[in-house]
Amino acid sequence: MSLFDNSAWLAFGFSMALAPISIAVAISESYIIIAVLLGFIINKEKLHKHQIIGLIFAIISAIYLASSI
């Protein structure tokens, strides 16, 4: 786990050096949305009201970050 975590931080730092910062941050912040949607679609998990609200906020934030390019 720590190997993958450190690799992810190194990749994030590398992307900050090469890509425009708004693109790299918008892509990296959408991992929460991807994880929830995979659990919802593939595992047929049920979401509670607070989880749905959090997902909506995460989607809106990712769209806002991506559109600020």
PQR file of N, CA, C, O and H, with PARSE charges and radii, in Angstrom:
ATOM      1  N   MET A   1       0.823  -1.185   0.000 -0.4000 1.5000
ATOM      2  CA  MET A   1       0.000   0.000   0.000 -0.0000 2.0000
ATOM      3  C   MET A   1       0.870   1.253   0.000  0.5500 1.7000
ATOM      4  O   MET A   1       0.611   2.189  -0.756 -0.5500 1.4000
ATOM      5  N   SER A   2       1.880   1.273   0.829 -0.4000 1.5000
ATOM      6  CA  SER A   2       2.717   2.479   0.881 -0.0000 2.0000
ATOM      7  C   SER A   2       3.492   2.683  -0.419  0.5500 1.7000
ATOM      8  O   SER A   2       3.777   3.817  -0.805 -0.5500 1.4000
ATOM      9  H   SER A   2       2.091   0.513   1.443  0.4000 1.0000
ATOM     10  N   LEU A   3       3.830   1.586  -1.090 -0.4000 1.5000
ATOM     11  CA  LEU A   3       4.512   1.703  -2.388 -0.0000 2.0000
ATOM     12  C   LEU A   3       3.609   2.402  -3.405  0.5500 1.7000
ATOM     13  O   LEU A   3       4.048   3.301  -4.122 -0.5500 1.4000
ATOM     14  H   LEU A   3       3.598   0.665  -0.776  0.4000 1.0000
ATOM     15  N   PHE A   4       2.340   1.980  -3.460 -0.4000 1.5000
ATOM     16  CA  PHE A   4       1.409   2.589  -4.405 -0.0000 2.0000
ATOM     17  C   PHE A   4       1.089   4.035  -4.015  0.5500 1.7000
ATOM     18  O   PHE A   4       0.943   4.899  -4.880 -0.5500 1.4000
ATOM     19  H   PHE A   4       1.983   1.250  -2.877  0.4000 1.0000
ATOM     20  N   ASP A   5       0.983   4.289  -2.718 -0.4000 1.5000
ATOM     21  CA  ASP A   5       0.699   5.650  -2.261 -0.0000 2.0000
ATOM     22  C   ASP A   5       1.851   6.592  -2.626  0.5500 1.7000
ATOM     23  O   ASP A   5       1.622   7.690  -3.133 -0.5500 1.4000
ATOM     24  H   ASP A   5       1.102   3.588  -2.016  0.4000 1.0000
ATOM     25  N   ASN A   6       3.064   6.166  -2.370 -0.4000 1.5000
ATOM     26  CA  ASN A   6       4.221   6.998  -2.718 -0.0000 2.0000
ATOM     27  C   ASN A   6       4.355   7.158  -4.231  0.5500 1.7000
ATOM     28  O   ASN A   6       4.707   8.234  -4.715 -0.5500 1.4000
ATOM     29  H   ASN A   6       3.249   5.274  -1.958  0.4000 1.0000
ATOM     30  N   SER A   7       4.078   6.103  -4.967 -0.4000 1.5000
ATOM     31  CA  SER A   7       4.115   6.200  -6.429 -0.0000 2.0000
ATOM     32  C   SER A   7       3.078   7.190  -6.941  0.5500 1.7000
ATOM     33  O   SER A   7       3.336   7.950  -7.874 -0.5500 1.4000
ATOM     34  H   SER A   7       3.792   5.229  -4.574  0.4000 1.0000
ATOM     35  N   ALA A   8       1.901   7.171  -6.319 -0.4000 1.5000
ATOM     36  CA  ALA A   8       0.850   8.107  -6.728 -0.0000 2.0000
ATOM     37  C   ALA A   8       1.266   9.551  -6.466  0.5500 1.7000
ATOM     38  O   ALA A   8       1.023  10.422  -7.301 -0.5500 1.4000
ATOM     39  H   ALA A   8       1.692   6.554  -5.561  0.4000 1.0000
ATOM     40  N   TRP A   9       1.888   9.818  -5.318 -0.4000 1.5000
ATOM     41  CA  TRP A   9       2.336  11.174  -5.027 -0.0000 2.0000
ATOM     42  C   TRP A   9       3.445  11.613  -5.966  0.5500 1.7000
ATOM     43  O   TRP A   9       3.493  12.773  -6.376 -0.5500 1.4000
ATOM     44  H   TRP A   9       2.086   9.111  -4.639  0.4000 1.0000
ATOM     45  N   LEU A  10       4.332  10.697  -6.307 -0.4000 1.5000
ATOM     46  CA  LEU A  10       5.384  11.032  -7.269 -0.0000 2.0000
ATOM     47  C   LEU A  10       4.801  11.333  -8.645  0.5500 1.7000
ATOM     48  O   LEU A  10       5.228  12.274  -9.315 -0.5500 1.4000
ATOM     49  H   LEU A  10       4.293   9.755  -5.975  0.4000 1.0000
ATOM     50  N   ALA A  11       3.826  10.532  -9.060 -0.4000 1.5000
ATOM     51  CA  ALA A  11       3.172  10.779 -10.350 -0.0000 2.0000
ATOM     52  C   ALA A  11       2.424  12.109 -10.332  0.5500 1.7000
ATOM     53  O   ALA A  11       2.413  12.834 -11.327 -0.5500 1.4000
ATOM     54  H   ALA A  11       3.479   9.768  -8.516  0.4000 1.0000
ATOM     55  N   PHE A  12       1.799  12.428  -9.198 -0.4000 1.5000
ATOM     56  CA  PHE A  12       1.091  13.701  -9.080 -0.0000 2.0000
ATOM     57  C   PHE A  12       2.066  14.871  -9.198  0.5500 1.7000
ATOM     58  O   PHE A  12       1.799  15.837  -9.913 -0.5500 1.4000
ATOM     59  H   PHE A  12       1.808  11.840  -8.389  0.4000 1.0000
ATOM     60  N   GLY A  13       3.189  14.782  -8.501 -0.4000 1.5000
ATOM     61  CA  GLY A  13       4.204  15.837  -8.596 -0.0000 2.0000
ATOM     62  C   GLY A  13       4.772  15.963  -9.996  0.5500 1.7000
ATOM     63  O   GLY A  13       5.012  17.071 -10.475 -0.5500 1.4000
ATOM     64  H   GLY A  13       3.406  13.998  -7.921  0.4000 1.0000
ATOM     65  N   PHE A  14       4.986  14.841 -10.651 -0.4000 1.5000
ATOM     66  CA  PHE A  14       5.482  14.846 -12.026 -0.0000 2.0000
ATOM     67  C   PHE A  14       4.466  15.496 -12.962  0.5500 1.7000
ATOM     68  O   PHE A  14       4.838  16.254 -13.858 -0.5500 1.4000
ATOM     69  H   PHE A  14       4.791  13.941 -10.262  0.4000 1.0000
ATOM     70  N   SER A  15       3.182  15.198 -12.752 -0.4000 1.5000
ATOM     71  CA  SER A  15       2.154  15.797 -13.619 -0.0000 2.0000
ATOM     72  C   SER A  15       2.036  17.294 -13.391  0.5500 1.7000
ATOM     73  O   SER A  15       1.719  18.039 -14.319 -0.5500 1.4000
ATOM     74  H   SER A  15       2.880  14.582 -12.024  0.4000 1.0000
ATOM     75  N   MET A  16       2.286  17.743 -12.167 -0.4000 1.5000
ATOM     76  CA  MET A  16       2.245  19.180 -11.886 -0.0000 2.0000
ATOM     77  C   MET A  16       3.368  19.916 -12.612  0.5500 1.7000
ATOM     78  O   MET A  16       3.225  21.086 -12.966 -0.5500 1.4000
ATOM     79  H   MET A  16       2.543  17.138 -11.413  0.4000 1.0000
ATOM     80  N   ALA A  17       4.474  19.228 -12.828 -0.4000 1.5000
ATOM     81  CA  ALA A  17       5.606  19.865 -13.492 -0.0000 2.0000
ATOM     82  C   ALA A  17       5.409  19.932 -15.008  0.5500 1.7000
ATOM     83  O   ALA A  17       5.942  20.828 -15.663 -0.5500 1.4000
ATOM     84  H   ALA A  17       4.590  18.278 -12.540  0.4000 1.0000
ATOM     85  N   LEU A  18       4.654  18.998 -15.562 -0.4000 1.5000
ATOM     86  CA  LEU A  18       4.528  18.918 -17.019 -0.0000 2.0000
ATOM     87  C   LEU A  18       3.197  19.427 -17.575  0.5500 1.7000
ATOM     88  O   LEU A  18       3.172  20.027 -18.650 -0.5500 1.4000
ATOM     89  H   LEU A  18       4.221  18.270 -15.030  0.4000 1.0000
ATOM     90  N   ALA A  19       2.116  19.203 -16.876 -0.4000 1.5000
ATOM     91  CA  ALA A  19       0.790  19.582 -17.375 -0.0000 2.0000
ATOM     92  C   ALA A  19       0.349  20.890 -16.714  0.5500 1.7000
ATOM     93  O   ALA A  19       0.831  21.242 -15.637 -0.5500 1.4000
ATOM     94  H   ALA A  19       2.136  18.716 -16.003  0.4000 1.0000
ATOM     95  N   PRO A  20      -0.567  21.600 -17.364 -0.5600 1.5000
ATOM     96  CA  PRO A  20      -1.137  22.772 -16.687  0.2800 2.0000
ATOM     97  C   PRO A  20      -1.789  22.341 -15.373  0.5500 1.7000
ATOM     98  O   PRO A  20      -2.464  21.313 -15.317 -0.5500 1.4000
ATOM     99  N   ILE A  21      -1.589  23.118 -14.338 -0.4000 1.5000
ATOM    100  CA  ILE A  21      -2.004  22.701 -12.996 -0.0000 2.0000
ATOM    101  C   ILE A  21      -3.509  22.453 -12.904  0.5500 1.7000
ATOM    102  O   ILE A  21      -3.926  21.552 -12.175 -0.5500 1.4000
ATOM    103  H   ILE A  21      -1.041  23.953 -14.384  0.4000 1.0000
ATOM    104  N   SER A  22      -4.330  23.212 -13.611 -0.4000 1.5000
ATOM    105  CA  SER A  22      -5.775  23.022 -13.501 -0.0000 2.0000
ATOM    106  C   SER A  22      -6.208  21.684 -14.093  0.5500 1.7000
ATOM    107  O   SER A  22      -7.147  21.069 -13.589 -0.5500 1.4000
ATOM    108  H   SER A  22      -3.991  23.943 -14.203  0.4000 1.0000
ATOM    109  N   ILE A  23      -5.555  21.228 -15.135 -0.4000 1.5000
ATOM    110  CA  ILE A  23      -5.903  19.934 -15.730 -0.0000 2.0000
ATOM    111  C   ILE A  23      -5.494  18.796 -14.793  0.5500 1.7000
ATOM    112  O   ILE A  23      -6.274  17.873 -14.557 -0.5500 1.4000
ATOM    113  H   ILE A  23      -4.792  21.728 -15.545  0.4000 1.0000
ATOM    114  N   ALA A  24      -4.287  18.861 -14.267 -0.4000 1.5000
ATOM    115  CA  ALA A  24      -3.796  17.790 -13.393 -0.0000 2.0000
ATOM    116  C   ALA A  24      -4.625  17.681 -12.119  0.5500 1.7000
ATOM    117  O   ALA A  24      -4.930  16.574 -11.676 -0.5500 1.4000
ATOM    118  H   ALA A  24      -3.654  19.611 -14.459  0.4000 1.0000
ATOM    119  N   VAL A  25      -4.991  18.805 -11.531 -0.4000 1.5000
ATOM    120  CA  VAL A  25      -5.790  18.774 -10.304 -0.0000 2.0000
ATOM    121  C   VAL A  25      -7.200  18.266 -10.587  0.5500 1.7000
ATOM    122  O   VAL A  25      -7.737  17.483  -9.804 -0.5500 1.4000
ATOM    123  H   VAL A  25      -4.743  19.705 -11.891  0.4000 1.0000
ATOM    124  N   ALA A  26      -7.801  18.692 -11.678 -0.4000 1.5000
ATOM    125  CA  ALA A  26      -9.159  18.236 -11.997 -0.0000 2.0000
ATOM    126  C   ALA A  26      -9.202  16.736 -12.220  0.5500 1.7000
ATOM    127  O   ALA A  26     -10.140  16.073 -11.777 -0.5500 1.4000
ATOM    128  H   ALA A  26      -7.364  19.328 -12.314  0.4000 1.0000
ATOM    129  N   ILE A  27      -8.215  16.194 -12.893 -0.4000 1.5000
ATOM    130  CA  ILE A  27      -8.181  14.745 -13.133 -0.0000 2.0000
ATOM    131  C   ILE A  27      -7.937  13.994 -11.827  0.5500 1.7000
ATOM    132  O   ILE A  27      -8.578  12.974 -11.575 -0.5500 1.4000
ATOM    133  H   ILE A  27      -7.452  16.732 -13.253  0.4000 1.0000
ATOM    134  N   SER A  28      -7.026  14.483 -10.997 -0.4000 1.5000
ATOM    135  CA  SER A  28      -6.704  13.771  -9.764 -0.0000 2.0000
ATOM    136  C   SER A  28      -7.836  13.836  -8.750  0.5500 1.7000
ATOM    137  O   SER A  28      -7.976  12.917  -7.943 -0.5500 1.4000
ATOM    138  H   SER A  28      -6.505  15.312 -11.202  0.4000 1.0000
ATOM    139  N   GLU A  29      -8.638  14.875  -8.761 -0.4000 1.5000
ATOM    140  CA  GLU A  29      -9.736  14.991  -7.813 -0.0000 2.0000
ATOM    141  C   GLU A  29     -10.938  14.126  -8.186  0.5500 1.7000
ATOM    142  O   GLU A  29     -11.820  13.917  -7.352 -0.5500 1.4000
ATOM    143  H   GLU A  29      -8.524  15.622  -9.416  0.4000 1.0000
ATOM    144  N   SER A  30     -10.995  13.629  -9.396 -0.4000 1.5000
ATOM    145  CA  SER A  30     -12.164  12.851  -9.809 -0.0000 2.0000
ATOM    146  C   SER A  30     -12.080  11.385  -9.400  0.5500 1.7000
ATOM    147  O   SER A  30     -12.978  10.611  -9.729 -0.5500 1.4000
ATOM    148  H   SER A  30     -10.280  13.798 -10.074  0.4000 1.0000
ATOM    149  N   TYR A  31     -11.022  10.981  -8.691 -0.4000 1.5000
ATOM    150  CA  TYR A  31     -10.914   9.574  -8.303 -0.0000 2.0000
ATOM    151  C   TYR A  31     -12.029   9.177  -7.336  0.5500 1.7000
ATOM    152  O   TYR A  31     -12.439   8.016  -7.335 -0.5500 1.4000
ATOM    153  H   TYR A  31     -10.292  11.610  -8.423  0.4000 1.0000
ATOM    154  N   ILE A  32     -12.526  10.086  -6.527 -0.4000 1.5000
ATOM    155  CA  ILE A  32     -13.627   9.799  -5.610 -0.0000 2.0000
ATOM    156  C   ILE A  32     -14.877   9.464  -6.398  0.5500 1.7000
ATOM    157  O   ILE A  32     -15.589   8.516  -6.067 -0.5500 1.4000
ATOM    158  H   ILE A  32     -12.193  11.029  -6.528  0.4000 1.0000
ATOM    159  N   ILE A  33     -15.144  10.229  -7.427 -0.4000 1.5000
ATOM    160  CA  ILE A  33     -16.327   9.999  -8.250 -0.0000 2.0000
ATOM    161  C   ILE A  33     -16.241   8.640  -8.934  0.5500 1.7000
ATOM    162  O   ILE A  33     -17.223   7.899  -8.982 -0.5500 1.4000
ATOM    163  H   ILE A  33     -14.565  10.999  -7.696  0.4000 1.0000
ATOM    164  N   ILE A  34     -15.077   8.320  -9.457 -0.4000 1.5000
ATOM    165  CA  ILE A  34     -14.892   7.040 -10.147 -0.0000 2.0000
ATOM    166  C   ILE A  34     -15.096   5.879  -9.173  0.5500 1.7000
ATOM    167  O   ILE A  34     -15.754   4.898  -9.519 -0.5500 1.4000
ATOM    168  H   ILE A  34     -14.279   8.922  -9.418  0.4000 1.0000
ATOM    169  N   ALA A  35     -14.546   5.974  -7.967 -0.4000 1.5000
ATOM    170  CA  ALA A  35     -14.681   4.901  -6.978 -0.0000 2.0000
ATOM    171  C   ALA A  35     -16.139   4.684  -6.583  0.5500 1.7000
ATOM    172  O   ALA A  35     -16.592   3.544  -6.481 -0.5500 1.4000
ATOM    173  H   ALA A  35     -14.011   6.771  -7.686  0.4000 1.0000
ATOM    174  N   VAL A  36     -16.873   5.769  -6.361 -0.4000 1.5000
ATOM    175  CA  VAL A  36     -18.279   5.646  -5.972 -0.0000 2.0000
ATOM    176  C   VAL A  36     -19.110   5.067  -7.115  0.5500 1.7000
ATOM    177  O   VAL A  36     -19.950   4.195  -6.894 -0.5500 1.4000
ATOM    178  H   VAL A  36     -16.505   6.695  -6.443  0.4000 1.0000
ATOM    179  N   LEU A  37     -18.878   5.545  -8.318 -0.4000 1.5000
ATOM    180  CA  LEU A  37     -19.650   5.033  -9.450 -0.0000 2.0000
ATOM    181  C   LEU A  37     -19.355   3.561  -9.724  0.5500 1.7000
ATOM    182  O   LEU A  37     -20.266   2.813 -10.080 -0.5500 1.4000
ATOM    183  H   LEU A  37     -18.196   6.253  -8.497  0.4000 1.0000
ATOM    184  N   LEU A  38     -18.108   3.129  -9.567 -0.4000 1.5000
ATOM    185  CA  LEU A  38     -17.791   1.712  -9.733 -0.0000 2.0000
ATOM    186  C   LEU A  38     -18.488   0.864  -8.676  0.5500 1.7000
ATOM    187  O   LEU A  38     -19.029  -0.195  -8.993 -0.5500 1.4000
ATOM    188  H   LEU A  38     -17.368   3.736  -9.278  0.4000 1.0000
ATOM    189  N   GLY A  39     -18.482   1.314  -7.435 -0.4000 1.5000
ATOM    190  CA  GLY A  39     -19.179   0.582  -6.377 -0.0000 2.0000
ATOM    191  C   GLY A  39     -20.676   0.544  -6.603  0.5500 1.7000
ATOM    192  O   GLY A  39     -21.320  -0.472  -6.343 -0.5500 1.4000
ATOM    193  H   GLY A  39     -18.043   2.175  -7.177  0.4000 1.0000
ATOM    194  N   PHE A  40     -21.229   1.632  -7.079 -0.4000 1.5000
ATOM    195  CA  PHE A  40     -22.662   1.722  -7.324 -0.0000 2.0000
ATOM    196  C   PHE A  40     -23.088   0.860  -8.516  0.5500 1.7000
ATOM    197  O   PHE A  40     -24.095   0.155  -8.446 -0.5500 1.4000
ATOM    198  H   PHE A  40     -20.705   2.458  -7.290  0.4000 1.0000
ATOM    199  N   ILE A  41     -22.328   0.915  -9.600 -0.4000 1.5000
ATOM    200  CA  ILE A  41     -22.709   0.202 -10.822 -0.0000 2.0000
ATOM    201  C   ILE A  41     -22.308  -1.271 -10.770  0.5500 1.7000
ATOM    202  O   ILE A  41     -23.129  -2.141 -11.061 -0.5500 1.4000
ATOM    203  H   ILE A  41     -21.510   1.487  -9.658  0.4000 1.0000
ATOM    204  N   ILE A  42     -21.075  -1.559 -10.410 -0.4000 1.5000
ATOM    205  CA  ILE A  42     -20.578  -2.936 -10.468 -0.0000 2.0000
ATOM    206  C   ILE A  42     -20.993  -3.747  -9.242  0.5500 1.7000
ATOM    207  O   ILE A  42     -21.469  -4.874  -9.383 -0.5500 1.4000
ATOM    208  H   ILE A  42     -20.408  -0.852 -10.174  0.4000 1.0000
ATOM    209  N   ASN A  43     -20.821  -3.194  -8.049 -0.4000 1.5000
ATOM    210  CA  ASN A  43     -21.131  -3.934  -6.818 -0.0000 2.0000
ATOM    211  C   ASN A  43     -22.581  -3.795  -6.381  0.5500 1.7000
ATOM    212  O   ASN A  43     -23.002  -4.431  -5.414 -0.5500 1.4000
ATOM    213  H   ASN A  43     -20.435  -2.278  -7.934  0.4000 1.0000
ATOM    214  N   LYS A  44     -23.344  -2.971  -7.083 -0.4000 1.5000
ATOM    215  CA  LYS A  44     -24.757  -2.741  -6.744 -0.0000 2.0000
ATOM    216  C   LYS A  44     -24.935  -2.255  -5.299  0.5500 1.7000
ATOM    217  O   LYS A  44     -25.878  -2.640  -4.609 -0.5500 1.4000
ATOM    218  H   LYS A  44     -23.002  -2.455  -7.868  0.4000 1.0000
ATOM    219  N   GLU A  45     -24.006  -1.404  -4.865 -0.4000 1.5000
ATOM    220  CA  GLU A  45     -24.087  -0.856  -3.519 -0.0000 2.0000
ATOM    221  C   GLU A  45     -25.176   0.198  -3.451  0.5500 1.7000
ATOM    222  O   GLU A  45     -25.457   0.890  -4.429 -0.5500 1.4000
ATOM    223  H   GLU A  45     -23.239  -1.091  -5.426  0.4000 1.0000
ATOM    224  N   LYS A  46     -25.783   0.306  -2.283 -0.4000 1.5000
ATOM    225  CA  LYS A  46     -26.814   1.324  -2.071 -0.0000 2.0000
ATOM    226  C   LYS A  46     -26.169   2.527  -1.394  0.5500 1.7000
ATOM    227  O   LYS A  46     -25.366   2.377  -0.473 -0.5500 1.4000
ATOM    228  H   LYS A  46     -25.555  -0.257  -1.489  0.4000 1.0000
ATOM    229  N   LEU A  47     -26.522   3.700  -1.853 -0.4000 1.5000
ATOM    230  CA  LEU A  47     -25.971   4.933  -1.294 -0.0000 2.0000
ATOM    231  C   LEU A  47     -26.968   5.555  -0.318  0.5500 1.7000
ATOM    232  O   LEU A  47     -28.174   5.571  -0.564 -0.5500 1.4000
ATOM    233  H   LEU A  47     -27.174   3.822  -2.601  0.4000 1.0000
ATOM    234  N   HIS A  48     -26.434   6.070   0.798 -0.4000 1.5000
ATOM    235  CA  HIS A  48     -27.249   6.798   1.752 -0.0000 2.0000
ATOM    236  C   HIS A  48     -27.391   8.241   1.274  0.5500 1.7000
ATOM    237  O   HIS A  48     -26.678   8.685   0.374 -0.5500 1.4000
ATOM    238  H   HIS A  48     -25.455   6.057   0.997  0.4000 1.0000
ATOM    239  N   LYS A  49     -28.324   8.962   1.890 -0.4000 1.5000
ATOM    240  CA  LYS A  49     -28.569  10.351   1.474 -0.0000 2.0000
ATOM    241  C   LYS A  49     -27.314  11.213   1.565  0.5500 1.7000
ATOM    242  O   LYS A  49     -27.039  12.002   0.661 -0.5500 1.4000
ATOM    243  H   LYS A  49     -28.904   8.602   2.621  0.4000 1.0000
ATOM    244  N   HIS A  50     -26.551  11.070   2.647 -0.4000 1.5000
ATOM    245  CA  HIS A  50     -25.352  11.906   2.800 -0.0000 2.0000
ATOM    246  C   HIS A  50     -24.285  11.529   1.767  0.5500 1.7000
ATOM    247  O   HIS A  50     -23.486  12.377   1.370 -0.5500 1.4000
ATOM    248  H   HIS A  50     -26.774  10.429   3.381  0.4000 1.0000
ATOM    249  N   GLN A  51     -24.267  10.283   1.335 -0.4000 1.5000
ATOM    250  CA  GLN A  51     -23.317   9.881   0.312 -0.0000 2.0000
ATOM    251  C   GLN A  51     -23.709  10.448  -1.054  0.5500 1.7000
ATOM    252  O   GLN A  51     -22.849  10.846  -1.840 -0.5500 1.4000
ATOM    253  H   GLN A  51     -24.916   9.595   1.658  0.4000 1.0000
ATOM    254  N   ILE A  52     -24.996  10.480  -1.325 -0.4000 1.5000
ATOM    255  CA  ILE A  52     -25.474  11.056  -2.587 -0.0000 2.0000
ATOM    256  C   ILE A  52     -25.167  12.553  -2.633  0.5500 1.7000
ATOM    257  O   ILE A  52     -24.744  13.078  -3.663 -0.5500 1.4000
ATOM    258  H   ILE A  52     -25.695  10.156  -0.687  0.4000 1.0000
ATOM    259  N   ILE A  53     -25.382  13.226  -1.516 -0.4000 1.5000
ATOM    260  CA  ILE A  53     -25.077  14.660  -1.459 -0.0000 2.0000
ATOM    261  C   ILE A  53     -23.580  14.895  -1.666  0.5500 1.7000
ATOM    262  O   ILE A  53     -23.190  15.810  -2.391 -0.5500 1.4000
ATOM    263  H   ILE A  53     -25.726  12.799  -0.679  0.4000 1.0000
ATOM    264  N   GLY A  54     -22.739  14.071  -1.029 -0.4000 1.5000
ATOM    265  CA  GLY A  54     -21.298  14.185  -1.210 -0.0000 2.0000
ATOM    266  C   GLY A  54     -20.876  13.918  -2.645  0.5500 1.7000
ATOM    267  O   GLY A  54     -19.988  14.591  -3.171 -0.5500 1.4000
ATOM    268  H   GLY A  54     -23.055  13.328  -0.440  0.4000 1.0000
ATOM    269  N   LEU A  55     -21.513  12.933  -3.283 -0.4000 1.5000
ATOM    270  CA  LEU A  55     -21.207  12.626  -4.683 -0.0000 2.0000
ATOM    271  C   LEU A  55     -21.582  13.794  -5.591  0.5500 1.7000
ATOM    272  O   LEU A  55     -20.845  14.133  -6.517 -0.5500 1.4000
ATOM    273  H   LEU A  55     -22.234  12.387  -2.856  0.4000 1.0000
ATOM    274  N   ILE A  56     -22.718  14.397  -5.321 -0.4000 1.5000
ATOM    275  CA  ILE A  56     -23.140  15.557  -6.120 -0.0000 2.0000
ATOM    276  C   ILE A  56     -22.142  16.707  -5.957  0.5500 1.7000
ATOM    277  O   ILE A  56     -21.764  17.348  -6.938 -0.5500 1.4000
ATOM    278  H   ILE A  56     -23.316  14.122  -4.569  0.4000 1.0000
ATOM    279  N   PHE A  57     -21.717  16.963  -4.722 -0.4000 1.5000
ATOM    280  CA  PHE A  57     -20.716  18.014  -4.491 -0.0000 2.0000
ATOM    281  C   PHE A  57     -19.398  17.690  -5.184  0.5500 1.7000
ATOM    282  O   PHE A  57     -18.753  18.582  -5.734 -0.5500 1.4000
ATOM    283  H   PHE A  57     -22.024  16.442  -3.925  0.4000 1.0000
ATOM    284  N   ALA A  58     -18.994  16.427  -5.163 -0.4000 1.5000
ATOM    285  CA  ALA A  58     -17.743  16.035  -5.813 -0.0000 2.0000
ATOM    286  C   ALA A  58     -17.831  16.213  -7.323  0.5500 1.7000
ATOM    287  O   ALA A  58     -16.878  16.677  -7.949 -0.5500 1.4000
ATOM    288  H   ALA A  58     -19.518  15.702  -4.716  0.4000 1.0000
ATOM    289  N   ILE A  59     -18.963  15.849  -7.911 -0.4000 1.5000
ATOM    290  CA  ILE A  59     -19.142  16.008  -9.362 -0.0000 2.0000
ATOM    291  C   ILE A  59     -19.131  17.484  -9.736  0.5500 1.7000
ATOM    292  O   ILE A  59     -18.471  17.882 -10.696 -0.5500 1.4000
ATOM    293  H   ILE A  59     -19.738  15.472  -7.403  0.4000 1.0000
ATOM    294  N   ILE A  60     -19.863  18.295  -8.979 -0.4000 1.5000
ATOM    295  CA  ILE A  60     -19.899  19.732  -9.258 -0.0000 2.0000
ATOM    296  C   ILE A  60     -18.496  20.339  -9.131  0.5500 1.7000
ATOM    297  O   ILE A  60     -18.098  21.162  -9.955 -0.5500 1.4000
ATOM    298  H   ILE A  60     -20.400  17.972  -8.199  0.4000 1.0000
ATOM    299  N   SER A  61     -17.750  19.930  -8.098 -0.4000 1.5000
ATOM    300  CA  SER A  61     -16.396  20.454  -7.906 -0.0000 2.0000
ATOM    301  C   SER A  61     -15.463  20.043  -9.037  0.5500 1.7000
ATOM    302  O   SER A  61     -14.657  20.848  -9.505 -0.5500 1.4000
ATOM    303  H   SER A  61     -18.073  19.262  -7.428  0.4000 1.0000
ATOM    304  N   ALA A  62     -15.571  18.781  -9.481 -0.4000 1.5000
ATOM    305  CA  ALA A  62     -14.714  18.320 -10.581 -0.0000 2.0000
ATOM    306  C   ALA A  62     -15.039  19.068 -11.869  0.5500 1.7000
ATOM    307  O   ALA A  62     -14.136  19.430 -12.624 -0.5500 1.4000
ATOM    308  H   ALA A  62     -16.225  18.127  -9.101  0.4000 1.0000
ATOM    309  N   ILE A  63     -16.318  19.299 -12.118 -0.4000 1.5000
ATOM    310  CA  ILE A  63     -16.716  20.054 -13.315 -0.0000 2.0000
ATOM    311  C   ILE A  63     -16.215  21.491 -13.223  0.5500 1.7000
ATOM    312  O   ILE A  63     -15.727  22.047 -14.206 -0.5500 1.4000
ATOM    313  H   ILE A  63     -17.051  19.005 -11.504  0.4000 1.0000
ATOM    314  N   TYR A  64     -16.337  22.087 -12.042 -0.4000 1.5000
ATOM    315  CA  TYR A  64     -15.870  23.455 -11.855 -0.0000 2.0000
ATOM    316  C   TYR A  64     -14.354  23.551 -12.067  0.5500 1.7000
ATOM    317  O   TYR A  64     -13.870  24.465 -12.735 -0.5500 1.4000
ATOM    318  H   TYR A  64     -16.734  21.635 -11.243  0.4000 1.0000
ATOM    319  N   LEU A  65     -13.616  22.604 -11.494 -0.4000 1.5000
ATOM    320  CA  LEU A  65     -12.158  22.609 -11.664 -0.0000 2.0000
ATOM    321  C   LEU A  65     -11.759  22.401 -13.124  0.5500 1.7000
ATOM    322  O   LEU A  65     -10.818  23.025 -13.614 -0.5500 1.4000
ATOM    323  H   LEU A  65     -14.009  21.862 -10.951  0.4000 1.0000
ATOM    324  N   ALA A  66     -12.480  21.522 -13.810 -0.4000 1.5000
ATOM    325  CA  ALA A  66     -12.150  21.248 -15.208 -0.0000 2.0000
ATOM    326  C   ALA A  66     -12.514  22.431 -16.106  0.5500 1.7000
ATOM    327  O   ALA A  66     -11.850  22.672 -17.113 -0.5500 1.4000
ATOM    328  H   ALA A  66     -13.244  21.015 -13.412  0.4000 1.0000
ATOM    329  N   SER A  67     -13.557  23.164 -15.748 -0.4000 1.5000
ATOM    330  CA  SER A  67     -13.986  24.274 -16.608 -0.0000 2.0000
ATOM    331  C   SER A  67     -13.184  25.547 -16.361  0.5500 1.7000
ATOM    332  O   SER A  67     -13.304  26.506 -17.123 -0.5500 1.4000
ATOM    333  H   SER A  67     -14.097  22.969 -14.930  0.4000 1.0000
ATOM    334  N   SER A  68     -12.374  25.572 -15.316 -0.4000 1.5000
ATOM    335  CA  SER A  68     -11.598  26.775 -15.021 -0.0000 2.0000
ATOM    336  C   SER A  68     -10.275  26.807 -15.778  0.5500 1.7000
ATOM    337  O   SER A  68      -9.382  27.578 -15.428 -0.5500 1.4000
ATOM    338  H   SER A  68     -12.277  24.793 -14.697  0.4000 1.0000
ATOM    339  N   ILE A  69     -10.142  25.991 -16.794 -0.4000 1.5000
ATOM    340  CA  ILE A  69      -8.898  25.924 -17.570 -0.0000 2.0000
ATOM    341  C   ILE A  69      -8.728  27.168 -18.403  0.5500 1.7000
ATOM    342  O   ILE A  69      -7.739  27.296 -19.125 -0.5500 1.4000
ATOM    343  H   ILE A  69     -10.867  25.364 -17.078  0.4000 1.0000
TER
END
